[in-house]
């Protein structure tokens, strides 16, 4: 969450805070979630207007750099992403020693 006095912070401090968030597990989850939602929406655009190269590049980022975004259960993902999501959840549960429900709470679902 944004600190209450965020607007009073000097730019350098805000940037450091944002970078720390980005490189944290929470930041990876948020960026991945945003990418997954954007890809899902962009796939709904009719073919002549669909930005397929952008979709594919965003999928690369999602799969390779921000896979925590695939853990989001409420996204309409294509089958290949659903399989990756299930594998990711199994791996996260195993690594964290939490149940799937506990993991969702930890990631603020």
Buried (B, 14 or more C-beta within 10 A) or exposed (E): EEEEEEEEBEEEEBEEBEEEEEEEEBBBBBBBBBBBBBBBEBBEEEEEEEEEEEBEEBBEBBBEEBBBBBBBEEBEBEEEBEEBBEEBBEEBBEEEEBEEEEBBEBBEE
